[in-house]
C-alpha cells in the first residue's frame, strides 16, 4: 500500500513554536518539510506513536563556536544531544576566515585564548583549504552534518587579513583599510555569511595574553563594515562588549543598527562587578526597539560558569608550586587524599596577587559541587566556603575532597545575587532571545551547549518560583532565534516549513553530568554533556538521534544566509 507521507508523528502534545497553547495532534512529514499538523488521516511510510511526548520544532542556537569542529567532525555535539537542529558559529569576532597562510597560527592562538580550544587540536584538525571567507564556506558546503550550520564573518580574522600586524596590534584602521574590510564583508554576505561578529571585551585574549585585535576598533571602522552589510541587504551584526561605558557603547551600537538597517544583537549577562547593569542595558534596548530598530539581547539560560577538575584546564591548585601537573589523574587523586600533601599546599600557596587565582581559583564562596543531576542554581549555604566553615577546616581540605569526587562549579556571571532571578527577568523580556551557549568552545572549562535543555527543565518545570510558560520558551528557542537571523523556513511546526522536530519525554527530561571525552584531533580532550528524555530529533525530516544515540543520518548542510524561505 502506498504512503501519503514519509513520516507521521501521532498523538503527541504539540507545542508548535508559535507561542499558542499546546494541543494534542499529529505531524506529517514529506520530502523534508512539514506537510500537515493537526489530525492527519493519511498514512506514513513510518509512523511514530508520540502519546505522552512533547512535539516541538528543532531548536536554533544562535551563539556557538563550531567553526573548527565543523571542518573535522560531522556531528556537532554536544548541541545535537539537546534538540538543536541549527547552529550559528563565527561569534565573538573569532574564526578562521579570511586568513592568509602566514596568519594561520595567529588565528589559532586567538581561538585558543578566547575559546579554550588547544593549539595542537586546531593545528592538527584544520585543513586550511581556504584563504577567503567564500572559500571557507565552499569548503564546508561539501560536508554533511547532523544539523545545519551557518557561519558569521569574524572581525578579528577580517582585520588581520586586511591590516596584518597593524590589525593584530589594534592600530586604528585607515580609510583604505576600512574600505577593504567593507568590500570583503559585502562579498562575504553575498557568498552566504549569516552576519558579522565582533568583540570589545578584555576577557577575550590570545593564548599569549594579548587582547583581541578588535578590542579598540573605532566606530568608523565598525560603521564601514555595518554599511557594507546594509548595501548587501543581508546579514546580522553580533557584539560582545564589556560595556565599560554602557551609555556610550549602546549608543554606538544603536547608530550602527540604524544606519545599516541590519539586525543587531549583543550579549547580556549579570556581572558581579555591576550587578544591576543589565537592567540599564535592557532599558536602552527597549527605547531602541520602540523606535523600530531590530535589536536583540542574547541571554543565557543559567549562570555562565567555569568547571574545575583534575582532567580540565584548571583546578583550585593549578597555580600552587607543589601541584604535580605532569602526574596521572590517579596519582593526583592519591596525593589529594593524603592530608600531609594537602597541608603542604596550604602552607605553600601561590604568589600573592595572581590575577587568575584571585578572580577564579580561590573564590571559595563561589564554588559548588556540581552534583548528579547537575545543579546550576545552588544555594549559598552549599558553597565550598560554607562547608569548610561548618566543619572548621581549611578551604583547601574541602576542595581536595570535592576534586577527588568530581567537578567543581564556579558561576561567575548571572549569579551575583546567589540565585537566577535576574536570568528569569532577562529571559522573560520581550527584546531578548536565548543564546550564549558557546557550543564547541571552552572545551576544558565550560560546558554550556546544554542551555536548551536547562531552558525547558529548569524554567518550565523544576524551579520553585519564577517559572516561565513552556510554549513561550519553545517559541524563544526555535521561532524567535530563527527569525533573529532572518531564517523564515524553520522554527515552527507549520506546513511548508522544514521538518526539524523534537520528540521529548518532558517528565524524564534531565541533564546528565558533564563528562570528559578524548576525541579531538591530536588526542585533545573536551567537556561534553548529554541529556536524557529527548526521544528523537529530526533534521529535514530524517531522524538523526533516538534516545540520544546517533542514527547515522546526516541531513545537515552548510546554511548560507539569505537562502531560507
Secondary structure, DSSP 8 states (H G I E B T S, - for coil): ---SEEEEEEEEEEE-SSSS--EEEEEEEETTEEEEEES--S-EEEEEE-TT-EEEE-EEE--B-TTTHHHH-SS-TTGGGGTEEEEEE--TT--S-S--GGGHHHHHHHHHHHH---HHHHHHH-----SSHHHHHHHHHT--BSSEEEE-EEHHHHHHHHHTHHHHTT----HHHHHHHHHHHHHHHHHT--EEEEEE-TT-B-TTS-B-TTTT--HHHHHHHHHHHHHHT--EEEEEE--TTHHHHHHHHHHHHHHH---EEEE---BSSSTTHHHHHHHHHHHHHHTT--EEEEE-SS-EEEEE-TTSS--TTTT-TT--TTS-HHHHHHHHT-HHHHHHHHHS---TT-HHIIIIIT-GGGEEE-TTTT-SS--GGGSHHHHHHHHT--HHHHHHHHHHHS-EEEEEES-TTSSSHHHHHHHHSTTEEE----BTS-TTT---TTHHHHHHHIIIII-SS----HHHHHHIIIIIHHHHTT--SSSS--TTSB--EEEE-TTT-EE---EEE--SGGG--EEE--EE-EEEEEETTEEEEETTEE-S---B-EE-TT---
